[in-house]
Amino acid sequence: MNDVIKEWLAKADGDFRTAQRELAAVEAPNLDAVCFHAQQCIEKLMKALLIARGELPPKTHDLVFLADTIFRDNPNWQWPEDELRFLSRAAVAFRYPGESAEQADAAEAVEIVARLRTALLAQLG
């Protein structure tokens, strides 16, 4: 594994740990940030996987698009599109005034990212 991929993985790990810490915070957890960092973790892992396969990752935050790109090269890998859409939407919708994440949103984001992270890391070897 080259240094570029290791850096993407380190950044993804930082996002995962940040999401977990904020979700577990007793005093004033930032639930919007939980959702944002959950999505960022998966985006970075997907891009690391594409780089590992010799592809230049597209400049997008859309997890469904990234998953389709991964699927194109590996038809055995799939993930429920509704979960990818949830993470993509939550990362954007909760970043700005007008909508805020609830505890259930943040918990769902971390639960999805934990499972998806394991699957993507397995793809990376």
GUSEFI-811001 format. One record per atom (N, C-alpha, C): x, y, z. Coordinates in steps of 0.05 Angstrom, whole numbers, padded with zeros to 5 digits, always signed. Example, Ala and Ser with C-alpha at 12.3 -4.5 7.8 and 13.67 -1.06 7.14 Angstrom:
// GUSEFI-811001
+00264-00114+00156+00246-00090+00156+00264-00066+00156+00257-00045+00142+00273-00021+00143+00258+00001+00157
// end
This chain:
// GUSEFI-811001
+00017-00023+00000+00000+00000+00000+00018+00025+00000+00013+00043-00019+00030+00066-00021+00023+00088-00001+00040+00108+00001+00036+00130+00021+00011+00146+00016+00004+00150-00009-00020+00165-00016-00045+00151-00005-00047+00125-00009-00070+00110+00001-00070+00110+00031-00046+00107+00043-00045+00108+00073-00055+00135+00084-00049+00157+00069-00058+00183+00079-00089+00185+00076-00100+00175+00055-00129+00175+00052-00142+00158+00075-00130+00136+00081-00140+00119+00102-00138+00132+00129-00116+00146+00134-00112+00160+00160-00133+00182+00162-00138+00197+00141-00159+00218+00141-00186+00206+00147-00192+00184+00134-00218+00170+00138-00221+00161+00166-00199+00150+00178-00200+00141+00205-00205+00164+00224-00192+00187+00219-00197+00211+00235-00226+00219+00235-00239+00218+00211-00267+00225+00209-00284+00205+00225-00277+00179+00223-00293+00159+00237-00291+00163+00267-00267+00168+00277-00263+00172+00306-00277+00198+00315-00277+00218+00299-00290+00243+00306-00320+00238+00308-00332+00224+00289-00361+00218+00289-00367+00202+00315-00351+00182+00321-00356+00166+00345-00355+00183+00370-00334+00199+00372-00330+00216+00396-00354+00235+00400-00362+00248+00379-00384+00268+00381-00410+00254+00388-00414+00230+00377-00439+00215+00384-00439+00207+00413-00416+00201+00424-00413+00192+00452-00412+00215+00471-00409+00240+00461-00406+00263+00479-00430+00266+00497-00425+00269+00523-00447+00272+00542-00457+00301+00542-00439+00319+00539-00447+00348+00540-00445+00360+00512-00468+00369+00503-00471+00384+00478-00458+00370+00454-00466+00345+00448-00455+00332+00424-00463+00348+00399-00445+00349+00379-00451+00362+00354-00461+00340+00335-00487+00336+00335-00498+00314+00319-00496+00319+00289-00497+00344+00281-00493+00351+00253-00465+00342+00244-00445+00347+00261-00417+00339+00255-00414+00309+00253-00429+00295+00270-00428+00265+00268-00435+00256+00240-00457+00267+00230-00466+00259+00203-00446+00267+00181-00436+00291+00184-00416+00301+00164-00391+00283+00164-00380+00277+00188-00356+00262+00189-00361+00232+00181-00385+00222+00186-00391+00195+00177-00390+00193+00147-00402+00213+00133-00401+00213+00104-00372+00217+00094-00358+00234+00107-00330+00239+00098-00313+00215+00101-00317+00199+00122-00302+00175+00125-00306+00156+00102-00331+00152+00094-00337+00134+00072-00327+00145+00045-00331+00170+00041-00321+00182+00016-00291+00178+00013-00276+00182+00034-00247+00179+00033-00239+00150+00029-00253+00132+00042-00247+00103+00038-00253+00095+00009-00275+00104-00002-00282+00097-00029-00261+00108-00049-00252+00132-00044-00232+00144-00061-00205+00130-00058-00198+00122-00034-00174+00106-00030-00175+00080-00045-00198+00067-00045-00201+00042-00060-00198+00047-00090-00209+00068-00100-00206+00075-00129-00176+00080-00135-00163+00095-00118-00134+00100-00122-00118+00074-00122-00125+00056-00103-00111+00030-00101-00115+00014-00127-00137+00019-00141-00142+00005-00166-00131+00020-00190-00116+00041-00185-00103+00056-00207-00121+00077-00220-00142+00084-00207-00161+00105-00218-00157+00131-00204-00162+00152-00218-00163+00179-00206-00191+00182-00196-00195+00187-00169-00222+00189-00159-00236+00214-00169-00261+00212-00176-00276+00235-00186-00280+00256-00163-00282+00281-00171-00286+00302-00152-00316+00304-00146-00325+00287-00128-00353+00287-00121-00355+00278-00092-00377+00286-00079-00383+00277-00052-00405+00257-00052-00416+00250-00075-00439+00233-00078-00430+00204-00075-00438+00192-00052-00430+00164-00046-00442+00144-00065-00466+00150-00076-00479+00131-00095-00462+00130-00120-00454+00154-00130-00437+00155-00153-00410+00140-00149-00398+00145-00126-00373+00131-00120-00377+00101-00118-00398+00092-00106-00404+00064-00104-00408+00052-00132-00422+00066-00150-00426+00057-00177-00399+00054-00191-00381+00073-00186-00354+00072-00198-00339+00047-00189-00341+00042-00163-00328+00018-00152-00340-00008-00163-00367-00008-00165-00382-00031-00175-00374-00037-00204-00369-00016-00219-00361-00020-00247-00337-00038-00250-00318-00034-00231-00293-00050-00232-00295-00076-00215-00314-00077-00198-00317-00100-00180-00347-00106-00177-00359-00121-00196-00388-00126-00195-00397-00142-00171-00378-00154-00156-00386-00169-00132-00390-00151-00108-00381-00125-00110-00384-00107-00088-00409-00089-00092-00426-00089-00072-00450-00072-00073-00456-00063-00045-00471-00041-00043-00481-00031-00017-00508-00020-00021-00526-00023-00001-00553-00012-00004-00553+00018-00011-00565+00025-00033-00565+00052-00042-00578+00071-00023-00599+00062-00009-00613+00079+00010-00594+00088+00033-00576+00071+00041-00557+00078+00062-00537+00099+00052-00528+00095+00027-00509+00114+00015-00522+00141+00012-00547+00141+00003-00562+00166+00000-00566+00180+00027-00572+00164+00047-00576+00176+00074-00550+00190+00083-00527+00177+00080-00502+00190+00089-00496+00215+00072-00500+00213+00046-00495+00236+00029-00513+00260+00036-00539+00254+00039-00558+00275+00045-00553+00287+00073-00548+00270+00093-00543+00279+00120-00519+00297+00122-00498+00291+00107-00474+00307+00108-00478+00335+00098-00496+00338+00079-00501+00364+00067-00524+00379+00081-00546+00365+00085-00570+00378+00096-00566+00389+00124-00550+00376+00140-00547+00384+00168-00524+00404+00172-00510+00411+00150-00487+00429+00153-00496+00458+00154-00520+00464+00145-00528+00492+00142-00554+00496+00158-00561+00521+00164-00586+00527+00178-00610+00516+00163-00630+00508+00178-00654+00498+00166-00661+00470+00175-00640+00454+00178-00644+00426+00187-00621+00420+00207-00628+00404+00226-00608+00394+00246-00612+00364+00250-00590+00351+00254-00591+00322+00260-00602+00317+00288-00617+00297+00290-00627+00287+00315-00609+00264+00324-00612+00256+00349-00596+00234+00360-00599+00209+00342-00624+00203+00333-00628+00179+00317-00614+00181+00290-00613+00205+00278-00598+00209+00253-00569+00203+00256-00557+00215+00277-00529+00211+00283-00522+00182+00289-00539+00169+00305-00534+00141+00312-00536+00124+00287-00555+00129+00269-00558+00114+00244-00533+00118+00227-00524+00143+00225-00500+00149+00208-00476+00133+00218-00472+00132+00244-00449+00118+00255-00452+00088+00252-00476+00078+00254-00481+00049+00251-00475+00041+00222-00485+00057+00203-00480+00051+00174-00450+00053+00169-00437+00074+00178-00409+00078+00171-00392+00056+00183-00399+00046+00207-00383+00024+00219-00384-00001+00201-00407-00008+00191-00410-00032+00174-00397-00027+00147-00402-00004+00135-00391+00002+00108-00361+00005+00109-00351+00017+00130-00322+00020+00134-00308-00008+00134-00320-00026+00149-00309-00053+00150-00308-00066+00122-00330-00063+00107-00331-00075+00081-00311-00062+00061-00308-00036+00063-00289-00023+00045-00260-00029+00053-00254-00030+00078-00227-00038+00087-00220-00066+00078-00240-00084+00078-00236-00111+00068-00229-00111+00039-00241-00093+00023-00235-00091-00005-00206-00081-00010-00197-00065+00009-00170-00054+00007-00149-00074+00015-00158-00095+00029-00139-00115+00038-00127-00107+00064
// end
